[in-house]
Amino acid sequence: MKCVICKGDDITLNTVDEQIAVGNDIVLIRLELPVCSQCGERYYDRRAMKRIEEIRAKGRERALVVEEVGKVLRPKVAATEAWAA
């Protein structure tokens, strides 16, 4: 199999942490996926997509049991304050 992005031919099965947005939160789920070793393109099969859809549905229903593994923070800025380039 050749990568559809970079045309590389080194695609191997890797364990990856996929980020799933659930409201304002990010849920990490561990999946085993084919990944291009040159550009990092991931290839999702039906089983992986079903798992992602199940996590999203449980998250929307607030039926997902999770543990906190860190926090994402951003600076609080006033609405009129412009970002420096």
C-alpha positions, -999 to 999 in steps of 0.1 A, spaced: 0 0 0 13 35 -9 5 66 11 -21 88 -6 -4 119 7 34 115 2 34 83 -20 57 66 6 55 28 8 64 23 45 30 21 62 30 1 95 6 -7 122 12 16 152 -6 24 184 -17 60 185 -36 83 208 -65 98 189 -79 131 201 -117 132 201 -135 165 208 -164 161 232 -179 196 239 -150 217 252 -130 187 263 -106 164 244 -107 127 250 -77 106 242 -84 70 230 -57 45 221 -61 29 186 -40 6 166 -39 21 130 -18 18 99 4 50 98 27 63 71 62 64 87 72 93 63 44 118 67 23 104 96 -9 100 76 -33 77 95 -56 52 79 -89 44 97 -108 11 92 -144 5 101 -136 -8 135 -116 23 144 -143 46 131 -170 27 150 -149 31 182 -145 69 176 -183 72 170 -191 53 202 -168 76 223 -184 107 207 -219 94 214 -212 85 250 -195 119 255 -226 137 242 -248 116 265 -224 122 295 -222 84 299 -184 83 292 -163 75 323 -130 94 320 -100 103 341 -81 136 340 -46 133 327 -37 169 323 -51 203 315 -51 226 285 -47 262 294 -47 295 274 -41 330 285 -71 351 293 -72 382 272 -95 412 271 -119 413 241 -102 445 229 -67 433 233 -50 424 200 -27 395 196 9 405 189 23 392 157 
